[in-house]
């Protein structure tokens, strides 16, 4: 019998480690090729690791809750045939840029006592982030000021590099730097209130994803000055067009066309016209995003939400958007998304109409500055303006609500943007070819 190593795979450009959340197999169990062996979690997404070959799980090297670096051996699998060894960690790291590789290789030796696994406020710091910070002289206090783009506000490699670049452009004055850090310091966590229990009450422990959602949403409300603007759109032409093409589209493409790609297309067009809605805030600077990466809030069977990202949505045609929407939604529900597919969003759309709601006031997905909620499409009597006078007719109406960060998005831009999205949807071409 031969042995092979099951290693922690490379899961995304900014992911250097993952936490083992569950072993699906025990030592001695028989494993089929491509059968899931364990479940892992990164700061962005949960996923499974399959067996590369059929065999027997001979030895487990890490336990549940252990944090494992990319490329490290997780377990040993016994297989038929001659012994082969999976690529060692160093081979995996060769896929990264040379500068990052050098930092990772020297991480353990160069970390200072100040940069431990967690920052002074308790924020988790990955080994890669700690090693880059140590090399660049970034203190734990400074790290606490960086708004992370990973789930649970975790700082990614890109977040730290952006901070270092922006810091290099800023004034070298230590007085100004100290003042900025002091002003940007996050408030100390408030003590948790004691909630009384009543007879028959049940205690339900939050799962890992619900905890991250809770922390992320609370952080967003504390970070951004939320304002919401509403408009009602007459989407009758869009509804009629979809009803006209949905059967032929499904027959031709092998999948359904929903309203979501039509809305995503309208949002991408509006962002192209009003790019200052596609920004992020870093201290007292505004980062204007080059790419239009649309997050698509998706409900999971567990009741939690995840936000897969459609990258460069403005570069896709309607068929491409439709296929991407269906693919991401389907894989999100079966926990098959990669970390890169839930990161890098610049604007988010959430469909509250899925639950029968007509409107909502969504919370901004940090570090973005706006999120659009679309309500249920309902038939309503409405005034129809014609060259021959106004009439009353039955129309398909939908509410759009845009929550935006009033620190950088004023009511003029926020209101104009959601109105523009509505106008694009209202002017849908009933004769459009697809």
Rosetta blueprint (number, residue, H / E / L):
1 X L
2 X E
3 X E
4 X E
5 X E
6 X E
7 X E
8 X L
9 X L
10 X L
11 X L
12 X L
13 X L
14 X L
15 X L
16 X L
17 X E
18 X E
19 X E
20 X E
21 X E
22 X E
23 X E
24 X L
25 X L
26 X L
27 X L
28 X L
29 X L
30 X E
31 X E
32 X L
33 X L
34 X L
35 X L
36 X E
37 X E
38 X E
39 X E
40 X E
41 X E
42 X L
43 X L
44 X L
45 X L
46 X E
47 X E
48 X E
49 X E
50 X E
51 X L
52 X L
53 X L
54 X L
55 X E
56 X E
57 X E
58 X E
59 X E
60 X E
61 X L
62 X L
63 X L
64 X L
65 X L
66 X L
67 X E
68 X E
69 X E
70 X L
71 X L
72 X L
73 X E
74 X E
75 X E
76 X E
77 X E
78 X E
79 X E
80 X L
81 X L
82 X L
83 X L
84 X L
85 X L
86 X L
87 X L
88 X L
89 X H
90 X H
91 X H
92 X H
93 X H
94 X L
95 X L
96 X L
97 X L
98 X H
99 X H
100 X H
101 X H
102 X H
103 X H
104 X H
105 X H
106 X L
107 X H
108 X H
109 X H
110 X H
111 X L
112 X L
113 X L
114 X L
115 X L
116 X L
117 X L
118 X E
119 X L
120 X L
121 X L
122 X L
123 X L
124 X E
125 X L
126 X L
127 X H
128 X H
129 X H
130 X H
131 X H
132 X H
133 X H
134 X H
135 X H
136 X H
137 X L
138 X L
139 X L
140 X H
141 X H
142 X H
143 X H
144 X L
145 X L
146 X L
147 X L
148 X L
149 X L
150 X L
151 X H
152 X H
153 X H
154 X L
155 X L
156 X L
157 X H
158 X H
159 X H
160 X H
161 X H
162 X H
163 X H
164 X H
165 X H
166 X H
167 X H
168 X H
169 X H
170 X L
171 X L
172 X L
173 X L
174 X H
175 X H
176 X H
177 X H
178 X H
179 X H
180 X H
181 X H
182 X H
183 X H
184 X H
185 X L
186 X L
187 X L
188 X L
189 X L
190 X L
191 X L
192 X L
193 X L
194 X L
195 X L
196 X L
197 X L
198 X L
199 X L
200 X L
201 X L
202 X L
203 X L
204 X L
205 X L
206 X L
207 X L
208 X H
209 X H
210 X H
211 X H
212 X H
213 X H
214 X H
215 X H
216 X H
217 X H
218 X H
219 X H
220 X H
221 X H
222 X H
223 X H
224 X L
225 X L
226 X E
227 X E
228 X E
229 X E
230 X E
231 X E
232 X E
233 X E
234 X E
235 X L
236 X H
237 X H
238 X H
239 X H
240 X H
241 X H
242 X H
243 X H
244 X H
245 X H
246 X H
247 X H
248 X H
249 X H
250 X H
251 X H
252 X H
253 X H
254 X L
255 X L
256 X L
257 X L
258 X L
259 X L
260 X H
261 X H
262 X H
263 X H
264 X H
265 X H
266 X H
267 X H
268 X H
269 X H
270 X H
271 X H
272 X H
273 X H
274 X L
275 X H
276 X H
277 X H
278 X L
279 X E
280 X E
281 X E
282 X E
283 X L
284 X L
285 X E
286 X E
287 X E
288 X E
289 X L
290 X L
291 X L
292 X L
293 X L
294 X E
295 X E
296 X E
297 X E
298 X E
299 X E
300 X L
301 X L
302 X L
303 X L
304 X L
305 X E
306 X E
307 X E
308 X E
309 X E
310 X E
311 X L
312 X L
313 X H
314 X H
315 X H
316 X L
317 X L
318 X H
319 X H
320 X H
321 X H
322 X H
323 X H
324 X H
325 X H
326 X H
327 X H
328 X H
329 X H
330 X H
331 X H
332 X H
333 X H
334 X L
335 X L
336 X L
337 X L
338 X L
339 X H
340 X H
341 X H
342 X H
343 X L
344 X L
345 X L
346 X L
347 X E
348 X E
349 X E
350 X E
351 X E
352 X H
353 X H
354 X H
355 X H
356 X L
357 X L
358 X L
359 X L
360 X L
361 X L
362 X L
363 X L
364 X L
365 X L
366 X L
367 X L
368 X L
369 X L
370 X E
371 X E
372 X E
373 X E
374 X E
375 X L
376 X L
377 X L
378 X E
379 X E
380 X E
381 X E
382 X E
383 X E
384 X E
385 X E
386 X E
387 X L
388 X L
389 X E
390 X E
391 X E
392 X E
393 X E
394 X E
395 X E
396 X E
397 X E
398 X E
399 X E
400 X E
401 X E
402 X E
403 X E
404 X E
405 X E
406 X L
407 X L
408 X L
409 X L
410 X L
411 X H
412 X H
413 X H
414 X H
415 X H
416 X H
417 X H
418 X H
419 X H
420 X H
421 X H
422 X H
423 X H
424 X H
425 X H
426 X H
427 X L
428 X L
429 X L
430 X L
431 X L
432 X L
433 X L
434 X L
